[in-house]
Amino acid sequence: MKKILAATALAFALSAGAAFADTMQNAFGNTVVVTYASGSSAQYHFNEDGTFTGVAVGGTGMRGRWATEGEQLCLIPPGGQAPTCLQIAADKSVGDTWTQAGSDGSEITVTLQAGR
């Protein structure tokens, strides 16, 4: 799960300032889908209260908290595990799809889909 969180954080971190805030606002009430080179995907739901839920590759449910640190989005799993913080694309809106490097350096595709 930590690898998935790292990849997703990388797939959803943003630039500092308004661009970061805009992307996070656009994610609330919607679904962030991360698709890996293998074709498998994970879905994340970010909430305004600083929590997230989702479905990992293989269908396992996941949950945790998210926070911003400077120019990064940090995903904090429950149970005292260390957060995963990574930087990525800015100014993303519902309907946008982009590619970027995952936490392991492989290319991932991220889509911000309308609804949950």
C-alpha positions as CSV (number, residue, x, y, z in Angstrom):
1,M,0.0,0.0,0.0
2,K,2.9,2.4,0.7
3,K,4.0,2.1,-2.9
4,I,0.5,2.8,-4.2
5,L,0.3,5.8,-1.8
6,A,3.7,7.1,-3.0
7,A,2.7,6.8,-6.7
8,T,-0.6,8.5,-6.1
9,A,0.9,11.3,-4.1
10,L,3.4,11.8,-6.9
11,A,0.4,11.7,-9.3
12,F,-1.5,14.3,-7.4
13,A,1.0,16.6,-5.8
14,L,1.0,20.1,-7.1
15,S,2.9,23.4,-7.5
16,A,2.8,25.9,-4.7
17,G,0.3,28.7,-4.4
18,A,-3.0,29.1,-6.1
19,A,-2.4,26.3,-8.6
20,F,-2.0,23.8,-5.8
21,A,-5.2,25.0,-4.1
22,D,-7.2,25.0,-7.3
23,T,-6.3,21.4,-8.1
24,M,-7.2,20.2,-4.6
25,Q,-10.5,22.1,-4.7
26,N,-11.2,20.4,-8.0
27,A,-10.5,17.0,-6.5
28,F,-13.1,17.3,-3.8
29,G,-16.3,15.3,-4.6
30,N,-14.5,13.7,-7.6
31,T,-12.2,10.8,-8.3
32,V,-8.5,10.7,-9.0
33,V,-7.6,7.6,-11.0
34,V,-4.0,6.6,-11.3
35,T,-3.2,4.0,-14.1
36,Y,0.1,2.2,-14.0
37,A,2.1,0.8,-17.0
38,S,0.6,-2.6,-16.3
39,G,-2.8,-1.3,-17.0
40,S,-4.0,-1.7,-13.4
41,S,-5.4,1.3,-11.6
42,A,-6.3,2.8,-8.2
43,Q,-8.9,5.4,-7.3
44,Y,-8.7,8.1,-4.7
45,H,-11.3,10.4,-3.2
46,F,-9.9,13.5,-1.4
47,N,-12.1,15.3,1.1
48,E,-12.1,18.9,2.3
49,D,-11.6,17.7,5.9
50,G,-8.1,16.4,5.1
51,T,-9.1,12.7,4.7
52,F,-9.0,10.4,1.7
53,T,-10.4,7.0,0.8
54,G,-9.9,4.9,-2.2
55,V,-9.5,1.5,-3.8
56,A,-6.0,0.2,-4.4
57,V,-4.9,-2.0,-7.2
58,G,-6.5,-5.4,-6.6
59,G,-9.6,-3.9,-5.0
60,T,-8.4,-3.4,-1.5
61,G,-9.9,-0.4,0.3
62,M,-7.6,2.3,1.7
63,R,-8.0,5.4,3.8
64,G,-5.9,8.0,5.5
65,R,-5.3,11.7,5.8
66,W,-3.7,14.2,3.4
67,A,-2.0,17.5,4.0
68,T,0.0,20.0,2.0
69,E,3.6,20.8,2.8
70,G,5.0,23.6,0.7
71,E,4.8,22.5,-2.9
72,Q,3.9,18.9,-2.0
73,L,0.9,16.7,-1.2
74,C,1.5,14.3,1.6
75,L,-0.6,11.1,2.1
76,I,-0.6,9.9,5.7
77,P,-1.7,6.3,6.2
78,P,-3.4,5.3,9.5
79,G,-1.4,3.5,12.2
80,G,1.5,5.9,12.6
81,Q,3.2,5.0,9.3
82,A,5.3,7.7,7.7
83,P,3.6,10.0,5.2
84,T,4.5,9.9,1.6
85,C,5.1,13.4,0.2
86,L,5.7,14.1,-3.5
87,Q,5.3,17.0,-6.0
88,I,3.4,16.8,-9.3
89,A,1.2,18.6,-11.8
90,A,-0.6,21.9,-11.1
91,D,-3.8,23.5,-12.4
92,K,-5.7,20.3,-13.1
93,S,-9.5,20.3,-13.5
94,V,-12.2,17.7,-13.7
95,G,-11.8,15.9,-17.1
96,D,-8.0,16.4,-17.3
97,T,-5.7,13.5,-17.9
98,W,-1.9,13.7,-17.7
99,T,1.2,11.5,-17.5
100,Q,4.1,11.8,-15.2
101,A,6.7,9.7,-13.4
102,G,5.5,7.5,-10.6
103,S,7.4,7.1,-7.3
104,D,9.5,4.3,-8.9
105,G,10.3,6.3,-12.0
106,S,7.8,4.5,-14.3
107,E,5.3,6.5,-16.2
108,I,1.8,6.7,-14.8
109,T,-1.4,8.3,-16.1
110,V,-3.6,10.4,-13.9
111,T,-7.2,11.4,-14.6
112,L,-9.4,13.7,-12.5
113,Q,-12.9,12.2,-13.1
114,A,-16.2,13.8,-12.3
115,G,-18.1,12.2,-9.4
116,R,-17.3,9.4,-7.1
